[in-house]
Amino acid sequence: MAGTIGAGGNGSLQLKGAGQLARSLKKAGSDLKDLKAVNREAASIVAGEAKKTAPHVSGRLSRTVRAGATQKAGVVRAGNKGKVPYAGVINYGWPGHNIKATYFANKAAKDTEPEWTALYSQAVEKIINRITTGDLSK
């Protein structure tokens, strides 16, 4: 099993052997839930940049940008169904209505890529060291 994390640009990080990694983590007394905090931290980096780069007319859009995480991914969300249902249109555009895409969220992921990829690199390195040294303490 392989997973790819894209930044909306040319860069991506591919984790090959995710199934085997999960089995190894369980053997080491851990599991992929350990990555949830790293996923949230990475998403927070992107969300912070997206808040800064979101188009500011009223400021409502940037106030709705937020980070979330699961054990498998960091997630950046913008907008809501109430007062800011247009976040997707602002980011991706709507050609039929002559609304050009700003890609503010995609650009935030790309611009902060060195920061969040370093987080993942450090986290994976810690996990590998724990497995290879037999140090099962957290």
C-alpha positions, 0 to 999 in steps of 0.5 A: 500500500502506498499513500501520496501527500500532495501540496497542490504543486509539483512536490509530493511525499510518497510513503511506500509500504504503509501497511508494513509500517503499520504492522511494524508500529504495532509490534513496537507497541505503537500504531498510526495514531501516533501520527495524528499529532504530527498531522495536526501540526502540519495542517496548522502550519498550512492553515496559518499561512492560508489565513494570511494569504486568503483574500481579505474583503470582509475578513470572514473567509480567513477567520474560517480557515482551520486545521484538523487531523485524523490518524492518516492525514492533516486537513485544512478546511475553510468556510462554513455553511452559514456565512462563508459558503463560498470558500471553495469558489474563492480557492478553486474559482467558478469559470461559469460565473467569471470568478477566477481561482485564487488557490490561496489554500493550495499556495499555502501548502506549497509555500510551507512544504519545507516546514511540514515535510520536515515534521513528517521526516522527523516523526518517521525517523523517530518511529524508525529509530524506536523500532530498530533500537527496540526502544518501545518507550514513548 
